């Protein structure tokens, strides 16, 4: 029942964190936000979660893990109610930012409770069940979200978060005992704030790239400030007595390489979910529910292989499982990049999605077990918080960076095609305005309104479809190459770690 309570709690937080990414097209129709606003609106919750999650882990270790989960869950329920009433996209940004801070009190502590509840023999199986159940319930919750979105409007989807939040509170109070670390540790407020400011500035800068380009001052200035502040944060953590981020944990290959891997996996997975959902609804004109069903094979694959991975951890070397899963995930991204097309069907993406789910689970379950097992029990909350902070940073970067990449690649292709057609800058602006009207209406209506031949408008729409497709396919290659390189690093890095473990044993 402790395992079930933690699953319900993390499911509530996971649905809450990713809910906006699934309903972006519906929000666009009602609130009409800019691309940069969309990037920040969909990433701000995970960004603030990543920024404050270290503090959440430390607070739980100090004052009680269950207590902090209950406080955070109450805040998430309040944020869901406010989101239902949000009058603008800008208001949603503020509400979701507050929501992310509340999630930081929930996300790491549920995993910390599992870590201290199950011993080394039971933990891999518990984590396998944990990952598999979250995966399958997350997949079906996506369908539920899109059903509510399609039937009752996007504001109604937050009732799912409210319902799960109330269930979480009940099961936490009924079945989970309070736990905390030994006293003597202090809260590193300076470190927490430095981390929050640095991450926010970095991701905010990147989120502006979709509107102004990566080399604009609007991107480089905040991103540079963020990197400098994060550098100060690392320096501070090495000097303070009770740091929010235990740098000593990163001296262990299982921990440091595990964090690197999950950063890349989260980045890639979030990019795939966000952009495929958007692609299915916007370009293929699928309904929200149809879009969720097309993504279901990925979720089902994660469910099956998470259970299998939990049973394989004690039978095979960690390095073999992690590297095999990473390579499979990278291969699946390459396959998906070569499959995306305007005439896409579920049959075209079935194999890549199965491979994505398999690769993620085969790599992640042993990675998570090795990472958490490498930390002493007194630092269970901080180790779990660091793991979750990296995951949420990957999720936030996955939205901010991939939106910018897709927009940049797509814009370059589209403008290149207009240039080939001989249009000057003024004519390109005019063509773009006409395209926006076509996308919000239909070709015959716009052709009659502007006295433009339908053939030309259909060609303009064709260029847009090709540009959208190019943006998504080229974006997928970025994490695919990064994970391919990471697999080689993991192979050699984890071999050294395993040899050391064998010698010590």
Backbone torsions as a table, in degrees:
resi	resn	phi	psi	omega
1	UNK	NA	-29.8	173.9
2	UNK	-63.6	-44.4	177.7
3	UNK	-59.8	-44.6	-179.6
4	UNK	-64.1	-41.3	178.9
5	UNK	-61.9	-40.5	179.2
6	UNK	-68.3	-37.5	179.3
7	UNK	-64.3	-46.1	179.2
8	UNK	-60.1	-42.0	-178.0
9	UNK	-65.0	-47.1	-178.4
10	UNK	-71.7	-33.2	175.5
11	UNK	-61.0	-44.5	176.6
12	UNK	-57.5	-46.4	-179.0
13	UNK	-68.0	-38.7	-178.2
14	UNK	-68.0	-43.2	177.1
15	UNK	-63.1	-42.6	179.7
16	UNK	-61.8	-40.8	-177.3
17	UNK	-68.0	-36.6	-174.3
18	UNK	-102.8	6.6	-170.0
19	UNK	-65.7	-39.1	-177.5
20	UNK	-68.4	-32.7	-179.3
21	UNK	-60.5	-29.4	-177.3
22	UNK	-83.3	-20.2	-173.2
23	UNK	-117.5	18.1	-179.3
24	UNK	-54.6	-47.5	-179.6
25	UNK	-57.2	-37.9	179.8
26	UNK	-69.4	-39.3	177.5
27	UNK	-65.7	-39.0	178.6
28	UNK	-58.6	-42.1	-177.7
29	UNK	-64.6	-36.1	-176.0
30	UNK	-89.2	-43.8	-172.1
31	UNK	-102.4	-15.8	176.3
32	UNK	51.8	54.8	178.2
33	UNK	-79.0	159.2	175.7
34	UNK	-75.6	168.2	-179.9
35	UNK	-61.6	-41.6	-179.8
36	UNK	-66.4	-35.3	177.5
37	UNK	-66.9	-39.0	177.8
38	UNK	-61.3	-45.8	-179.9
39	UNK	-59.3	-43.3	-179.1
40	UNK	-73.9	-38.6	-178.7
41	UNK	-62.7	-39.7	-177.0
42	UNK	-84.7	-16.8	-177.6
43	UNK	-107.1	-14.0	-172.6
44	UNK	-62.9	-36.7	-178.9
45	UNK	-64.6	-50.0	179.2
46	UNK	-68.3	-30.9	177.6
47	UNK	-64.2	-48.6	179.7
48	UNK	-68.4	-32.6	174.3
49	UNK	-61.5	-47.4	179.0
50	UNK	-63.1	-37.3	-176.3
51	UNK	-70.3	-36.6	-173.2
52	UNK	-108.3	1.3	-174.4
53	UNK	-67.8	-29.7	177.1
54	UNK	-64.2	-39.5	176.4
55	UNK	-66.2	-37.7	178.2
56	UNK	-62.5	-42.8	178.2
57	UNK	-63.0	-42.5	179.6
58	UNK	-67.3	-43.2	178.2
59	UNK	-59.1	-41.3	178.8
60	UNK	-64.5	-42.1	177.4
61	UNK	-61.9	-35.3	-174.8
62	UNK	-83.4	-46.3	-168.3
63	UNK	-112.7	-0.2	178.0
64	UNK	117.3	121.7	-175.0
65	UNK	-70.8	-43.7	179.6
66	UNK	-64.6	-41.0	-179.4
67	UNK	-59.3	-44.6	-178.5
68	UNK	-69.7	-34.5	176.0
69	UNK	-61.5	-43.2	-179.7
70	UNK	-64.3	-41.8	178.1
71	UNK	-64.1	-45.9	-179.8
72	UNK	-63.6	-39.8	179.5
73	UNK	-63.5	-40.8	176.0
74	UNK	-59.9	-40.0	177.6
75	UNK	-66.0	-38.7	178.4
76	UNK	-64.0	-41.4	177.7
77	UNK	-61.8	-43.3	178.9
78	UNK	-62.8	-41.6	179.4
79	UNK	-65.5	-35.5	178.1
80	UNK	-64.8	-40.0	178.3
81	UNK	-64.6	-43.5	178.5
82	UNK	-65.4	-36.2	178.6
83	UNK	-63.0	-36.0	178.1
84	UNK	-63.5	-25.8	-175.5
85	UNK	-102.9	2.2	-172.8
86	UNK	-60.1	127.9	-178.9
87	UNK	-85.1	-14.9	-175.7
88	UNK	-154.1	166.7	177.1
89	UNK	-65.4	-36.5	178.5
90	UNK	-63.1	-39.4	176.5
91	UNK	-64.6	-38.4	177.7
92	UNK	-61.3	-36.9	179.2
93	UNK	-60.0	-47.3	179.3
94	UNK	-64.2	-43.1	-179.2
95	UNK	-64.9	-44.3	-178.9
96	UNK	-68.8	-28.7	174.7
97	UNK	-64.2	-44.6	176.0
98	UNK	-62.3	-39.2	179.3
99	UNK	-60.9	-41.3	-179.9
100	UNK	-62.8	-37.5	177.5
101	UNK	-64.0	-40.1	177.4
102	UNK	-65.8	-38.1	177.7
103	UNK	-62.2	-30.7	-179.5
104	UNK	-64.5	-18.9	176.7
105	UNK	-87.2	-11.6	-174.5
106	UNK	-107.9	-51.1	-167.7
107	UNK	-56.3	-50.7	-176.0
108	UNK	-75.0	-26.8	-170.6
109	UNK	-78.7	-29.4	175.8
110	UNK	-64.0	-43.0	178.4
111	UNK	-68.6	-34.7	176.9
112	UNK	-64.5	-38.4	177.8
113	UNK	-62.9	-41.0	177.0
114	UNK	-63.6	-41.0	-177.3
115	UNK	-61.0	-40.6	-177.9
116	UNK	-86.7	-15.3	-179.2
117	UNK	-81.7	-39.2	-174.8
118	UNK	-105.8	140.3	179.1
119	UNK	-79.6	179.7	-174.7
120	UNK	-63.1	-27.2	179.5
121	UNK	-76.6	-41.0	-176.5
122	UNK	-84.6	-25.7	-170.2
123	UNK	-59.0	-46.4	179.3
124	UNK	-57.8	-40.3	179.2
125	UNK	-67.0	-41.7	179.3
126	UNK	-62.8	-42.1	179.2
127	UNK	-67.3	-34.9	176.4
128	UNK	-63.4	-46.4	177.0
129	UNK	-63.5	-42.6	178.3
130	UNK	-56.4	-52.0	-178.7
131	UNK	-67.1	-41.8	-178.4
132	UNK	-65.3	-45.7	-178.6
133	UNK	-64.9	-42.8	177.1
134	UNK	-62.0	-39.0	-179.2
135	UNK	-64.0	-49.9	-176.7
136	UNK	-70.5	-40.5	178.8
137	UNK	-69.1	-33.6	175.7
138	UNK	-63.8	-39.5	178.7
139	UNK	-64.7	-46.2	179.8
140	UNK	-71.5	-28.1	175.7
141	UNK	-68.1	-30.1	175.5
142	UNK	-62.4	-39.9	177.0
143	UNK	-65.7	-42.5	178.5
144	UNK	-62.2	-42.3	178.0
145	UNK	-59.1	-47.5	-177.6
146	UNK	-70.9	-29.5	175.0
147	UNK	-65.1	-47.4	177.3
148	UNK	-61.9	-42.5	-180.0
149	UNK	-60.4	-46.6	-177.3
150	UNK	-72.3	-34.7	-174.1
151	UNK	-89.6	-44.5	-172.7
152	UNK	-115.6	-4.9	-178.2
153	UNK	101.3	158.2	-172.0
154	UNK	-64.6	-27.3	-178.6
155	UNK	-66.7	-27.5	-176.3
156	UNK	-69.9	-20.4	-174.0
157	UNK	-66.0	-21.8	-178.5
158	UNK	-71.2	-12.9	175.0
159	UNK	-65.5	-26.9	176.8
160	UNK	-64.6	-41.9	178.5
161	UNK	-64.0	-42.6	-179.6
162	UNK	-62.3	-44.7	-179.9
163	UNK	-63.0	-46.2	179.2
164	UNK	-66.3	-34.5	177.9
165	UNK	-62.1	-42.8	178.5
166	UNK	-65.8	-38.9	175.8
167	UNK	-62.8	-41.5	179.8
168	UNK	-59.8	-46.3	179.7
169	UNK	-59.6	-43.0	-179.7
170	UNK	-62.0	-50.4	-176.1
171	UNK	-69.7	-34.6	177.4
172	UNK	-64.3	-44.2	179.6
173	UNK	-68.5	-33.9	-173.5
174	UNK	-82.7	-38.2	-167.9
175	UNK	-120.7	-15.5	-173.4
176	UNK	-104.6	126.9	177.2
177	UNK	-82.8	153.5	177.5
178	UNK	-70.8	144.8	177.4
179	UNK	-147.3	148.7	176.6
180	UNK	-155.0	165.2	179.4
181	UNK	-83.0	171.4	177.5
182	UNK	-62.6	145.8	-178.1
183	UNK	-69.2	167.4	178.7
184	UNK	116.0	-14.9	179.7
185	UNK	-93.4	139.6	-179.4
186	UNK	-106.3	161.5	-179.3
187	UNK	-87.2	127.8	-177.5
188	UNK	-90.9	78.6	-177.8
189	UNK	-64.4	-37.7	-179.5
190	UNK	-62.2	-45.8	179.0
191	UNK	-63.1	-42.2	179.5
192	UNK	-61.3	-44.6	-179.2
193	UNK	-69.1	-39.2	176.5
194	UNK	-61.4	-43.0	178.4
195	UNK	-62.4	-43.8	-178.8
196	UNK	-63.7	-47.1	-178.9
197	UNK	-64.8	-43.9	-178.5
198	UNK	-63.4	-47.2	-179.3
199	UNK	-67.0	-42.1	-179.6
200	UNK	-61.9	-46.4	-179.0
201	UNK	-62.7	-41.4	-179.3
202	UNK	-64.0	-51.4	-176.2
203	UNK	-71.7	-34.3	176.3
204	UNK	-61.2	-44.7	178.5
205	UNK	-59.7	-45.5	-180.0
206	UNK	-63.9	-36.4	-178.5
207	UNK	-64.3	-21.7	179.6
208	UNK	-79.4	-13.2	-174.7
209	UNK	-64.6	-27.5	-179.7
210	UNK	-64.5	-26.2	-178.6
211	UNK	-97.2	-34.5	-171.6
212	UNK	-121.5	-5.6	-179.2
213	UNK	93.8	154.1	-174.6
214	UNK	-67.1	-27.1	-175.3
215	UNK	-93.3	6.3	179.0
216	UNK	-74.6	151.4	176.5
217	UNK	-61.1	-30.0	178.6
218	UNK	-64.3	-20.9	176.9
219	UNK	-96.7	-49.6	-172.3
220	UNK	-67.1	-39.7	-176.4
221	UNK	-64.5	-56.8	179.8
222	UNK	-64.7	-35.2	179.5
223	UNK	-65.2	-40.9	178.3
224	UNK	-66.0	-43.2	176.5
225	UNK	-58.6	-43.0	178.9
226	UNK	-60.4	-44.0	179.9
227	UNK	-64.9	-40.0	178.7
228	UNK	-63.6	-45.3	-180.0
229	UNK	-64.0	-38.8	177.7
230	UNK	-65.9	-34.8	174.6
231	UNK	-63.1	-42.5	176.2
232	UNK	-63.2	-39.1	178.1
233	UNK	-58.8	-47.1	179.3
234	UNK	-61.7	-43.0	178.8
235	UNK	-60.8	-44.7	-178.7
236	UNK	-63.6	-41.8	-177.8
237	UNK	-63.8	-26.4	177.9
238	UNK	-78.7	-10.0	-176.5
239	UNK	-110.3	-29.5	-174.0
240	UNK	-76.1	151.5	-175.3
241	UNK	-72.4	-39.8	179.6
242	UNK	-123.0	80.3	-173.7
243	UNK	-72.9	150.5	173.9
244	UNK	-69.4	-31.9	178.1
245	UNK	-114.5	112.1	-179.6
246	UNK	-78.1	98.5	-177.9
247	UNK	-64.3	-25.5	-179.6
248	UNK	-62.7	-28.2	178.7
249	UNK	-62.9	-31.2	-177.1
250	UNK	-75.6	-7.3	175.1
251	UNK	-73.0	-15.4	178.8
252	UNK	-93.0	123.6	-177.1
253	UNK	-55.0	-38.0	-179.2
254	UNK	-61.2	-34.2	-178.9
255	UNK	-79.8	-52.0	-175.5
256	UNK	-66.7	-46.2	179.2
257	UNK	-70.4	-32.1	175.8
258	UNK	-63.5	-38.9	177.3
259	UNK	-67.2	-42.3	178.1
260	UNK	-60.4	-45.1	-177.7
261	UNK	-63.8	-46.9	-176.5
262	UNK	-69.9	-26.8	173.6
263	UNK	-60.7	-46.6	-179.4
264	UNK	-70.5	-40.8	179.3
265	UNK	-63.5	-43.4	179.8
266	UNK	-65.8	-42.0	177.0
267	UNK	-56.4	-49.3	-177.2
268	UNK	-68.6	-45.5	-177.5
269	UNK	-62.6	-43.2	179.0
270	UNK	-63.4	-42.1	178.1
271	UNK	-60.6	-41.8	179.7
272	UNK	-64.3	-51.0	-178.6
273	UNK	-60.7	-47.7	-175.7
274	UNK	-63.3	-50.2	-172.6
275	UNK	-79.5	-32.0	176.0
276	UNK	-69.1	-41.5	176.5
277	UNK	-59.4	-43.7	178.2
278	UNK	-65.3	-42.1	-178.7
279	UNK	-63.8	-45.2	-179.5
280	UNK	-61.6	-42.0	-175.3
281	UNK	-79.5	-42.7	-173.5
282	UNK	-82.7	-48.9	-174.7
283	UNK	-89.8	-42.9	-179.5
284	UNK	-84.6	-7.1	178.4
285	UNK	59.4	35.4	174.7
286	UNK	-81.1	151.2	175.3
287	UNK	-71.2	162.1	177.8
288	UNK	-55.4	-40.2	179.7
289	UNK	-68.3	-43.3	177.3
290	UNK	-59.9	-39.3	177.8
291	UNK	-61.7	-44.7	179.0
292	UNK	-63.6	-38.7	178.9
293	UNK	-66.0	-34.0	178.9
294	UNK	-69.4	-23.7	177.8
295	UNK	-90.8	-5.9	-174.7
296	UNK	-63.2	-36.9	179.1
297	UNK	-56.6	-35.0	178.0
298	UNK	-62.9	-45.8	-179.0
299	UNK	-66.5	-43.1	178.8
300	UNK	-63.0	-38.9	178.0
301	UNK	-63.4	-41.8	177.3
302	UNK	-61.8	-39.1	179.6
303	UNK	-61.2	-51.8	-176.5
304	UNK	-63.8	-46.8	-174.2
305	UNK	-78.7	-20.1	172.9
306	UNK	-66.7	-42.1	177.5
307	UNK	-64.6	-45.0	179.1
308	UNK	-62.3	-41.2	-178.6
309	UNK	-64.5	-36.9	178.7
310	UNK	-62.0	-31.0	178.9
311	UNK	-85.9	-19.2	-176.5
312	UNK	-89.6	-15.2	-174.2
313	UNK	-58.6	-39.6	-177.6
314	UNK	-87.4	2.0	-178.5
315	UNK	-109.4	-27.5	-177.1
316	UNK	-123.9	159.5	177.8
317	UNK	-64.7	140.8	179.8
318	UNK	-56.7	-43.3	-177.2
319	UNK	-59.5	-43.1	-177.7
320	UNK	-63.6	-46.4	-179.5
321	UNK	-63.8	-47.2	-176.2
322	UNK	-64.8	-46.5	-178.0
323	UNK	-67.8	-40.6	178.4
324	UNK	-61.3	-44.2	178.5
325	UNK	-64.7	-39.9	179.4
326	UNK	-64.1	-44.2	178.9
327	UNK	-64.3	-40.0	179.4
328	UNK	-65.1	-41.0	178.4
329	UNK	-63.5	-43.3	178.5
330	UNK	-62.9	-44.8	178.3
331	UNK	-59.9	-40.8	179.9
332	UNK	-63.4	-37.1	177.3
333	UNK	-65.3	-40.4	176.2
334	UNK	-62.1	-44.1	178.8
335	UNK	-61.7	-44.0	-178.5
336	UNK	-64.7	-38.9	179.2
337	UNK	-61.4	-33.9	-179.5
338	UNK	-88.9	0.2	-176.5
339	UNK	-106.1	-32.9	-175.5
340	UNK	-58.4	128.9	180.0
341	UNK	-158.7	157.6	-179.2
342	UNK	-61.1	-20.3	178.7
343	UNK	-103.8	30.4	-174.8
344	UNK	-63.9	142.9	173.7
345	UNK	-129.8	168.5	-178.6
346	UNK	-61.6	-33.4	178.7
347	UNK	-63.2	-33.0	-179.5
348	UNK	-66.8	-35.2	-173.8
349	UNK	-102.8	3.3	-175.1
350	UNK	-61.8	-52.0	-178.4
351	UNK	-63.3	-49.3	177.8
352	UNK	-57.8	-38.3	-179.1
353	UNK	-68.6	-40.5	176.7
354	UNK	-61.3	-42.6	179.1
355	UNK	-67.0	-35.8	177.0
356	UNK	-62.1	-48.3	179.8
357	UNK	-64.0	-41.7	179.4
358	UNK	-65.1	-46.8	-178.6
359	UNK	-62.0	-44.0	-179.8
360	UNK	-60.9	-47.6	-175.7
361	UNK	-69.7	-43.2	-178.8
362	UNK	-63.8	-33.6	177.7
363	UNK	-81.4	-38.9	-167.3
364	UNK	-81.1	-40.0	-176.7
365	UNK	-62.4	-51.1	176.7
366	UNK	-66.4	-32.3	176.7
367	UNK	-61.5	-46.9	-178.1
368	UNK	-65.5	-41.0	179.6
369	UNK	-64.7	-43.8	-180.0
370	UNK	-65.3	-40.6	-178.5
371	UNK	-65.5	-49.4	-177.9
372	UNK	-68.7	-34.0	-179.4
373	UNK	-71.0	-21.2	-178.0
374	UNK	-77.9	-11.3	-178.8
375	UNK	-98.3	143.0	175.9
376	UNK	-68.2	154.7	-177.3
377	UNK	-55.7	-34.5	-178.2
378	UNK	-64.8	-21.9	-179.4
379	UNK	-108.4	21.7	-177.0
380	UNK	-59.0	-43.9	-179.6
381	UNK	-64.8	-43.5	-179.0
382	UNK	-68.6	-41.2	178.3
383	UNK	-62.8	-45.1	177.7
384	UNK	-64.1	-40.6	179.6
385	UNK	-64.6	-40.9	178.7
386	UNK	-63.9	-44.7	176.6
387	UNK	-57.1	-47.5	-179.3
388	UNK	-70.7	-32.4	177.2
389	UNK	-62.4	-42.2	179.2
390	UNK	-66.2	-41.1	177.5
391	UNK	-60.0	-47.5	-177.3
392	UNK	-70.3	-32.6	173.8
393	UNK	-63.5	-42.2	176.2
394	UNK	-61.6	-40.7	177.8
395	UNK	-63.3	-45.4	-179.7
396	UNK	-64.4	-44.9	178.0
397	UNK	-66.9	-32.7	179.8
398	UNK	-61.0	-36.3	176.4
399	UNK	-78.4	-52.8	-174.1
400	UNK	-61.9	-48.1	-176.1
401	UNK	-71.7	-44.7	-176.1
402	UNK	-70.3	-33.4	173.6
403	UNK	-60.7	-43.8	178.5
404	UNK	-64.5	-41.0	-179.7
405	UNK	-66.1	-47.8	-179.5
406	UNK	-60.6	-44.0	179.9
407	UNK	-63.7	-43.6	-178.6
408	UNK	-65.9	-50.4	179.6
409	UNK	-61.8	-43.3	-179.6
410	UNK	-65.9	-43.4	179.7
411	UNK	-63.3	-44.0	-180.0
412	UNK	-60.9	-41.6	178.9
413	UNK	-65.5	-46.3	-176.3
414	UNK	-62.8	-48.2	179.5
415	UNK	-66.4	-32.9	176.3
416	UNK	-62.8	-40.8	178.5
417	UNK	-66.9	-39.2	177.4
418	UNK	-67.2	-34.9	176.8
419	UNK	-65.6	-42.5	177.1
420	UNK	-59.9	-32.3	179.9
421	UNK	-77.6	-3.4	176.3
422	UNK	88.4	16.3	-178.9
423	UNK	-82.6	140.8	173.6
424	UNK	-87.8	-179.0	-175.1
425	UNK	-61.3	-42.0	-180.0
426	UNK	-63.9	-40.7	179.4
427	UNK	-69.0	-33.5	177.0
428	UNK	-64.7	-42.0	177.8
429	UNK	-61.6	-43.8	178.8
430	UNK	-62.1	-43.6	-179.6
431	UNK	-63.5	-38.3	180.0
432	UNK	-67.1	-39.6	177.3
433	UNK	-63.2	-42.4	178.9
434	UNK	-64.4	-41.0	179.6
435	UNK	-60.3	-42.6	179.1
436	UNK	-59.2	-39.7	179.0
437	UNK	-67.6	-37.9	178.9
438	UNK	-64.6	-43.0	-177.3
439	UNK	-68.1	-27.5	178.3
440	UNK	-92.7	-5.2	-179.7
441	UNK	-133.2	-120.6	175.8
442	UNK	-155.5	163.3	-174.2
443	UNK	-62.1	-49.9	-177.9
444	UNK	-59.1	-41.8	-178.1
445	UNK	-64.5	-45.5	-179.0
446	UNK	-69.9	-36.4	177.9
447	UNK	-61.4	-42.0	178.6
448	UNK	-69.6	-38.0	-177.5
449	UNK	-65.5	-41.2	-175.1
450	UNK	-105.8	3.2	-179.5
451	UNK	56.3	46.3	179.0
452	UNK	-112.9	134.9	178.4
453	UNK	-57.6	139.9	-178.3
454	UNK	-60.6	-31.9	-179.4
455	UNK	-60.7	-39.1	180.0
456	UNK	-68.4	-40.8	178.8
457	UNK	-66.2	-38.8	178.0
458	UNK	-64.7	-36.1	175.3
459	UNK	-65.5	-38.5	177.8
460	UNK	-64.1	-42.9	177.6
461	UNK	-65.3	-38.1	177.6
462	UNK	-61.9	-40.8	176.7
463	UNK	-63.1	-40.5	178.4
464	UNK	-63.0	-45.1	179.4
465	UNK	-61.5	-42.5	178.6
466	UNK	-65.4	-37.9	179.9
467	UNK	-67.3	-43.5	178.2
468	UNK	-59.7	-46.4	-179.5
469	UNK	-63.4	-43.6	179.0
470	UNK	-61.2	-42.4	179.4
471	UNK	-59.0	-46.0	-178.3
472	UNK	-68.8	-45.5	-176.8
473	UNK	-65.8	-40.9	179.2
474	UNK	-70.5	-34.1	177.2
475	UNK	-62.2	-40.2	-177.8
476	UNK	-62.5	-26.0	-179.3
477	UNK	-70.7	-26.3	-177.9
478	UNK	-63.3	-56.6	177.3
479	UNK	-67.8	-28.0	178.9
480	UNK	-61.6	-45.4	179.8
481	UNK	-69.0	-41.3	-180.0
482	UNK	-61.0	-41.8	-179.8
483	UNK	-71.7	-32.7	176.3
484	UNK	-62.3	-43.7	177.4
485	UNK	-67.3	-38.5	179.9
486	UNK	-63.2	-33.1	-179.2
487	UNK	-61.1	-40.1	178.0
488	UNK	-66.7	-41.1	178.0
489	UNK	-62.9	-41.6	179.5
490	UNK	-65.7	-38.5	-178.5
491	UNK	-59.5	-47.4	-178.2
492	UNK	-79.9	-39.1	-178.4
493	UNK	-66.2	-42.5	-179.0
494	UNK	-77.8	-22.6	173.9
495	UNK	-64.5	-43.0	177.7
496	UNK	-62.0	-42.2	179.5
497	UNK	-62.8	-44.8	-178.3
498	UNK	-66.3	-39.7	178.1
499	UNK	-61.9	-40.3	177.8
500	UNK	-63.4	-40.0	179.6
501	UNK	-63.3	-41.6	-178.5
502	UNK	-65.9	-39.4	178.5
503	UNK	-63.9	-43.5	-179.1
504	UNK	-66.0	-31.7	178.7
505	UNK	-74.2	NA	NA
